[in-house]
Amino acid sequence: MLYDRLASRFGVMFFADPPAAFRRLRDWLAPGGRCAFAVWGSPADNAWAATVREVVASVADLPPPVPDAPGPFRYAHIQRFVDLLRQVGFAGVEATPWHGALPIGAETGAAEAAHFALSAFSTFGETLAAAGPRAQAEAHRALTSRFEANVGPDGFVRLDASVHLVVGAQRRFE
């Protein structure tokens, strides 16, 4: 079965073998079919992630991120991703940046947003679980404090985010 459209919101950064995975996705598209992928921009431009990482690193040992390993910021340098898609045969590949304030958790305040952030990002949650209850409590307290300054009138904690929206297509048969 071929598809007219494929989309991924923050999932394609985790493929173990990106060239093979993207070739397969390309092959799933019908001639002229389109794809759209959302990938995170630079960690420095994503305060939501940088803030959580800083807090967790202040109470537990975090390994340094490996730039090309599977993970949320694998395609932060967007040209590498665009080049990869072109190399595996996607046509018309274009990337458009988006910057804005990202809501963290639900409309519940800083403490709940901190709980969400510490548990939603598996690497941080696993690191804190291994570090023990004291580290977990300290991280929650510190992150709640950092988030309190970012609660808007709508009740959401919002932090800066940077996303690349990348589109491409399967070539049409000639």
C-alpha positions as CSV (number, residue, x, y, z in Angstrom):
1,M,0.0,0.0,0.0
2,L,1.3,3.5,-0.9
3,Y,0.4,6.6,1.0
4,D,-0.3,10.2,-0.3
5,R,0.9,11.8,3.0
6,L,3.3,10.9,5.8
7,A,3.8,13.0,8.9
8,S,5.9,12.7,12.1
9,R,5.9,15.1,15.0
10,F,9.2,14.6,16.9
11,G,9.6,10.9,16.2
12,V,12.1,10.6,13.3
13,M,15.1,11.7,15.5
14,F,15.1,8.3,17.2
15,F,15.7,5.9,14.2
16,A,18.7,3.6,14.8
17,D,19.6,3.6,11.0
18,P,18.3,6.9,9.6
19,P,19.2,6.3,5.9
20,A,17.5,3.0,5.9
21,A,14.4,4.3,7.7
22,F,14.0,7.3,5.5
23,R,14.4,5.2,2.3
24,R,11.6,3.0,3.6
25,L,9.4,6.0,4.3
26,R,10.2,7.4,0.9
27,D,9.2,4.1,-0.7
28,W,5.8,4.1,1.2
29,L,4.9,7.4,-0.6
30,A,2.9,7.2,-3.8
31,P,4.5,9.2,-6.7
32,G,4.1,12.8,-5.8
33,G,3.2,11.9,-2.2
34,R,4.3,14.4,0.5
35,C,5.9,14.1,3.8
36,A,6.2,16.5,6.8
37,F,8.5,16.1,9.8
38,A,8.8,18.2,12.9
39,V,12.2,18.1,14.6
40,W,13.6,20.2,17.5
41,G,16.0,23.0,16.8
42,S,19.1,23.6,18.9
43,P,19.0,22.8,22.6
44,A,20.2,26.4,23.3
45,D,17.0,27.6,21.6
46,N,14.8,25.2,23.5
47,A,14.6,26.5,27.0
48,W,12.0,23.9,28.0
49,A,14.6,21.1,27.5
50,A,17.7,23.1,28.6
51,T,16.0,24.1,31.9
52,V,15.0,20.6,32.8
53,R,18.5,19.3,31.8
54,E,20.2,22.0,34.0
55,V,18.1,21.1,37.0
56,V,18.6,17.4,36.7
57,A,22.3,17.8,36.2
58,S,22.5,19.9,39.4
59,V,21.4,16.9,41.4
60,A,22.5,13.8,39.4
61,D,25.2,12.8,36.9
62,L,24.0,13.2,33.4
63,P,26.1,11.9,30.5
64,P,26.9,14.5,27.8
65,P,24.6,14.3,24.8
66,V,26.0,12.5,21.8
67,P,25.3,14.8,18.8
68,D,24.4,12.2,16.1
69,A,22.9,9.5,18.4
70,P,19.2,8.9,18.5
71,G,17.6,11.6,20.6
72,P,15.4,14.7,20.5
73,F,18.2,17.0,19.2
74,R,19.7,14.7,16.6
75,Y,18.7,17.1,13.8
76,A,19.2,20.4,15.6
77,H,21.6,21.3,12.8
78,I,18.9,21.2,10.2
79,Q,21.1,21.2,7.1
80,R,22.3,17.6,8.0
81,F,18.7,16.4,8.1
82,V,17.8,18.2,4.8
83,D,20.9,16.7,3.2
84,L,20.0,13.2,4.4
85,L,16.5,13.4,3.0
86,R,17.8,14.5,-0.4
87,Q,20.5,11.8,-0.4
88,V,17.9,9.1,0.1
89,G,15.8,10.4,-2.7
90,F,13.2,12.8,-1.4
91,A,12.4,15.7,-3.7
92,G,11.6,19.3,-2.9
93,V,13.0,19.1,0.6
94,E,12.6,22.4,2.5
95,A,12.9,23.4,6.2
96,T,11.1,26.2,7.8
97,P,11.9,27.3,11.4
98,W,9.3,28.0,14.0
99,H,10.0,29.8,17.3
100,G,7.5,30.3,20.1
101,A,6.5,29.6,23.6
102,L,5.7,25.9,24.3
103,P,3.3,25.0,27.1
104,I,4.7,22.5,29.6
105,G,2.3,19.9,31.0
106,A,-1.3,21.0,31.5
107,E,-3.0,24.1,32.8
108,T,-2.1,23.2,36.4
109,G,0.7,25.4,37.6
110,A,4.5,25.2,38.1
111,A,4.6,22.2,40.5
112,E,2.5,20.0,38.2
113,A,4.4,21.2,35.1
114,A,7.7,20.2,36.9
115,H,6.3,16.8,37.7
116,F,5.3,16.3,34.1
117,A,8.6,17.5,32.7
118,L,10.7,15.3,35.1
119,S,8.6,12.2,34.3
120,A,7.8,12.8,30.6
121,F,11.5,12.9,29.5
122,S,12.6,9.3,30.1
123,T,16.3,10.0,30.3
124,F,15.8,12.5,33.1
125,G,13.2,10.4,34.9
126,E,15.5,7.3,34.8
127,T,18.5,9.3,36.0
128,L,16.6,10.7,38.9
129,A,15.1,7.3,39.8
130,A,18.6,5.9,40.0
131,A,19.8,8.9,42.1
132,G,17.1,8.2,44.7
133,P,14.2,10.0,46.3
134,R,16.3,12.8,47.7
135,A,17.6,13.8,44.2
136,Q,14.0,13.5,42.8
137,A,12.6,15.8,45.5
138,E,15.4,18.3,45.0
139,A,15.0,18.3,41.2
140,H,11.2,18.8,41.6
141,R,11.7,21.7,44.0
142,A,14.3,23.4,41.9
143,L,12.4,23.0,38.6
144,T,9.1,24.2,40.3
145,S,11.0,27.3,41.4
146,R,12.4,27.9,37.9
147,F,8.9,27.3,36.3
148,E,7.1,29.7,38.6
149,A,8.4,32.7,36.8
150,N,7.0,31.3,33.5
151,V,3.3,30.7,34.5
152,G,1.1,32.8,32.2
153,P,-2.4,34.1,32.8
154,D,-3.8,31.0,31.2
155,G,-2.2,28.8,33.9
156,F,0.4,27.2,31.6
157,V,4.1,27.2,32.2
158,R,5.5,28.4,28.8
159,L,9.1,28.3,27.7
160,D,10.9,29.1,24.5
161,A,11.0,26.4,21.8
162,S,12.6,26.1,18.4
163,V,11.3,23.6,15.8
164,H,12.1,22.9,12.2
165,L,9.2,21.9,10.0
166,V,10.6,19.9,7.1
167,V,8.7,18.9,4.0
168,G,9.5,16.8,1.0
169,A,8.0,14.6,-1.7
170,Q,8.3,11.3,-3.5
171,R,9.4,11.9,-7.1
172,R,6.6,11.6,-9.7
173,F,7.0,8.8,-12.3
174,E,8.1,10.3,-15.6
